[in-house]
Amino acid sequence: MKIHSPADPDNYRYRKQIESKTAIVNIQLKILAGMIDCEKNLSTIVDRHTFAYLANQSGITTK
């Protein structure tokens, strides 16, 4: 597995691809929230924290 440095052009392209996909998912989450009259600001970070909270409450650990 190749380790990319922050200045590596491949790493930059990879990060930009991830940011682009994350932006698309966030837009879709906002559309979904509007469709179900959800007043919360949904985003991938909210999803990640919600999953972590629910997993923890269910006894699932990451260690």
MARROTI-88391 format. One record per residue: x, y, z of N, C-alpha, C in turn; chain; residue in three letters; residue number from 1. Coordinates in steps of 0.001 Angstrom, whole numbers. Example, Ala and Ser with C-alpha at 12.3 -4.5 7.8 and 13.67 -1.06 7.14 Angstrom:
REM residues 2
+---------+---------+---------+---------+---------+---------+---------+---------+---------+-------+-----+-----+
|    n.xx |    n.yy |    n.zz |   ca.xx |   ca.yy |   ca.zz |    c.xx |    c.yy |    c.zz | chain | res |   n |
+---------+---------+---------+---------+---------+---------+---------+---------+---------+-------+-----+-----+
|   13190 |   -5690 |    7800 |   12300 |   -4500 |    7800 |   13200 |   -3300 |    7800 |     A | ALA |   1 |
|   12850 |   -2250 |    7080 |   13670 |   -1060 |    7140 |   12900 |      30 |    7870 |     A | SER |   2 |
+---------+---------+---------+---------+---------+---------+---------+---------+---------+-------+-----+-----+
REM end
This chain:
REM residues 63
+---------+---------+---------+---------+---------+---------+---------+---------+---------+-------+-----+-----+
|    n.xx |    n.yy |    n.zz |   ca.xx |   ca.yy |   ca.zz |    c.xx |    c.yy |    c.zz | chain | res |   n |
+---------+---------+---------+---------+---------+---------+---------+---------+---------+-------+-----+-----+
|     838 |   -1178 |       0 |       0 |       0 |       0 |     880 |    1237 |       0 |     A | MET |   1 |
|     613 |    2141 |    -922 |    1398 |    3359 |   -1047 |     891 |    4395 |     -48 |     A | LYS |   2 |
|    1823 |    4988 |     704 |    1491 |    6061 |    1629 |    1671 |    7386 |     893 |     A | ILE |   3 |
|     630 |    8197 |     863 |     677 |    9471 |     157 |    1049 |   10594 |    1113 |     A | HIS |   4 |
|    1957 |   11455 |     669 |    2263 |   12647 |    1445 |    1210 |   13709 |    1119 |     A | SER |   5 |
|    1029 |   14700 |    1994 |      30 |   15739 |    1721 |     280 |   16488 |     409 |     A | PRO |   6 |
|    1540 |   16590 |     -12 |    1858 |   17317 |   -1238 |    1749 |   16442 |   -2485 |     A | ALA |   7 |
|    1509 |   15169 |   -2304 |    1420 |   14230 |   -3430 |     201 |   14555 |   -4293 |     A | ASP |   8 |
|     379 |   14732 |   -5608 |    -768 |   15041 |   -6484 |   -1860 |   13984 |   -6444 |     A | PRO |   9 |
|   -1492 |   12707 |   -6286 |   -2501 |   11646 |   -6200 |   -3349 |   11819 |   -4944 |     A | ASP |  10 |
|   -2723 |   12194 |   -3846 |   -3450 |   12409 |   -2592 |   -4416 |   13578 |   -2747 |     A | ASN |  11 |
|   -3986 |   14637 |   -3410 |   -4848 |   15799 |   -3632 |   -6077 |   15412 |   -4441 |     A | TYR |  12 |
|   -5889 |   14670 |   -5512 |   -7011 |   14242 |   -6349 |   -7958 |   13342 |   -5560 |     A | ARG |  13 |
|   -7393 |   12442 |   -4783 |   -8203 |   11525 |   -3977 |   -9053 |   12298 |   -2977 |     A | TYR |  14 |
|   -8443 |   13262 |   -2285 |   -9182 |   14067 |   -1298 |  -10281 |   14877 |   -1969 |     A | ARG |  15 |
|  -10012 |   15438 |   -3143 |  -11011 |   16214 |   -3871 |  -12175 |   15329 |   -4306 |     A | LYS |  16 |
|  -11897 |   14092 |   -4697 |  -12967 |   13162 |   -5073 |  -13855 |   12868 |   -3873 |     A | GLN |  17 |
|  -13252 |   12657 |   -2720 |  -14018 |   12387 |   -1501 |  -14866 |   13599 |   -1139 |     A | ILE |  18 |
|  -14274 |   14795 |   -1185 |  -15020 |   16007 |    -871 |  -16203 |   16188 |   -1811 |     A | GLU |  19 |
|  -16000 |   15881 |   -3077 |  -17065 |   16014 |   -4071 |  -18209 |   15053 |   -3769 |     A | SER |  20 |
|  -17890 |   13817 |   -3475 |  -18929 |   12820 |   -3168 |  -19653 |   13166 |   -1876 |     A | LYS |  21 |
|  -18907 |   13653 |    -879 |  -19521 |   14050 |     388 |  -20501 |   15194 |     165 |     A | THR |  22 |
|  -20128 |   16152 |    -672 |  -21016 |   17277 |    -975 |  -22308 |   16789 |   -1630 |     A | ALA |  23 |
|  -22195 |   15823 |   -2533 |  -23381 |   15273 |   -3200 |  -24294 |   14592 |   -2187 |     A | ILE |  24 |
|  -23719 |   13796 |   -1305 |  -24522 |   13102 |    -280 |  -25184 |   14124 |     643 |     A | VAL |  25 |
|  -24459 |   15174 |    1021 |  -25046 |   16193 |    1897 |  -26224 |   16895 |    1229 |     A | ASN |  26 |
|  -26122 |   17178 |     -60 |  -27234 |   17786 |    -793 |  -28430 |   16837 |    -799 |     A | ILE |  27 |
|  -28180 |   15555 |   -1038 |  -29268 |   14581 |   -1053 |  -29916 |   14450 |     319 |     A | GLN |  28 |
|  -29129 |   14538 |    1377 |  -29685 |   14480 |    2736 |  -30580 |   15684 |    3009 |     A | LEU |  29 |
|  -30180 |   16858 |    2534 |  -31005 |   18055 |    2717 |  -32322 |   17941 |    1945 |     A | LYS |  30 |
|  -32268 |   17369 |     752 |  -33486 |   17142 |     -28 |  -34402 |   16164 |     706 |     A | ILE |  31 |
|  -33828 |   15073 |    1204 |  -34601 |   14086 |    1951 |  -35230 |   14709 |    3191 |     A | LEU |  32 |
|  -34466 |   15525 |    3912 |  -34997 |   16184 |    5112 |  -36195 |   17059 |    4748 |     A | ALA |  33 |
|  -36111 |   17747 |    3619 |  -37232 |   18569 |    3172 |  -38454 |   17745 |    2814 |     A | GLY |  34 |
|  -38226 |   16582 |    2228 |  -39338 |   15715 |    1825 |  -40112 |   15179 |    3021 |     A | MET |  35 |
|  -39426 |   14992 |    4136 |  -40093 |   14421 |    5318 |  -40350 |   15477 |    6392 |     A | ILE |  36 |
|  -40196 |   16754 |    6009 |  -40423 |   17878 |    6927 |  -39567 |   17786 |    8185 |     A | ASP |  37 |
|  -38332 |   17369 |    8007 |  -37382 |   17310 |    9119 |  -36715 |   18679 |    9251 |     A | CYS |  38 |
|  -36785 |   19259 |   10425 |  -36225 |   20588 |   10634 |  -34751 |   20549 |   11023 |     A | GLU |  39 |
|  -34200 |   19382 |   11202 |  -32786 |   19249 |   11540 |  -31936 |   19421 |   10296 |     A | LYS |  40 |
|  -30717 |   19926 |   10481 |  -29775 |   20089 |    9384 |  -28985 |   18788 |    9237 |     A | ASN |  41 |
|  -29411 |   17927 |    8316 |  -28765 |   16630 |    8129 |  -27502 |   16774 |    7293 |     A | LEU |  42 |
|  -26488 |   16005 |    7643 |  -25239 |   15967 |    6890 |  -24528 |   14660 |    7219 |     A | SER |  43 |
|  -23460 |   14394 |    6499 |  -22723 |   13151 |    6739 |  -22122 |   13126 |    8141 |     A | THR |  44 |
|  -21734 |   14275 |    8670 |  -21170 |   14277 |   10024 |  -22241 |   13964 |   11059 |     A | ILE |  45 |
|  -23466 |   14450 |   10848 |  -24576 |   14122 |   11750 |  -24843 |   12619 |   11679 |     A | VAL |  46 |
|  -24838 |   12077 |   10467 |  -25045 |   10630 |   10300 |  -23984 |    9829 |   11038 |     A | ASP |  47 |
|  -22734 |   10258 |   10897 |  -21629 |    9528 |   11529 |  -21767 |    9545 |   13048 |     A | ARG |  48 |
|  -22098 |   10718 |   13605 |  -22238 |   10818 |   15055 |  -23460 |   10061 |   15557 |     A | HIS |  49 |
|  -24549 |   10102 |   14791 |  -25745 |    9341 |   15169 |  -25452 |    7852 |   15177 |     A | THR |  50 |
|  -24766 |    7363 |   14142 |  -24414 |    5952 |   14095 |  -23544 |    5581 |   15291 |     A | PHE |  51 |
|  -22541 |    6398 |   15582 |  -21643 |    6102 |   16700 |  -22408 |    6064 |   18020 |     A | ALA |  52 |
|  -23329 |    7001 |   18199 |  -24128 |    7036 |   19425 |  -24999 |    5791 |   19549 |     A | TYR |  53 |
|  -25709 |    5458 |   18471 |  -26596 |    4289 |   18514 |  -25817 |    2990 |   18686 |     A | LEU |  54 |
|  -24656 |    2900 |   18042 |  -23818 |    1705 |   18198 |  -23355 |    1582 |   19642 |     A | ALA |  55 |
|  -22954 |    2690 |   20221 |  -22507 |    2681 |   21612 |  -23644 |    2284 |   22539 |     A | ASN |  56 |
|  -24839 |    2807 |   22311 |  -25997 |    2475 |   23132 |  -26373 |     999 |   23008 |     A | GLN |  57 |
|  -26056 |     405 |   21860 |  -26372 |   -1005 |   21615 |  -25281 |   -1935 |   22115 |     A | SER |  58 |
|  -24200 |   -1359 |   22641 |  -23117 |   -2174 |   23164 |  -22044 |   -2526 |   22140 |     A | GLY |  59 |
|  -22122 |   -1955 |   20954 |  -21110 |   -2196 |   19922 |  -19914 |   -1315 |   20216 |     A | ILE |  60 |
|  -18731 |   -1901 |   20233 |  -17516 |   -1122 |   20478 |  -16605 |   -1202 |   19252 |     A | THR |  61 |
|  -15701 |    -235 |   19158 |  -14753 |    -211 |   18047 |  -13400 |    -758 |   18456 |     A | THR |  62 |
|  -13264 |   -1165 |   19698 |  -11966 |   -1671 |   20173 |  -11928 |   -3158 |   20203 |     A | LYS |  63 |
+---------+---------+---------+---------+---------+---------+---------+---------+---------+-------+-----+-----+
REM end
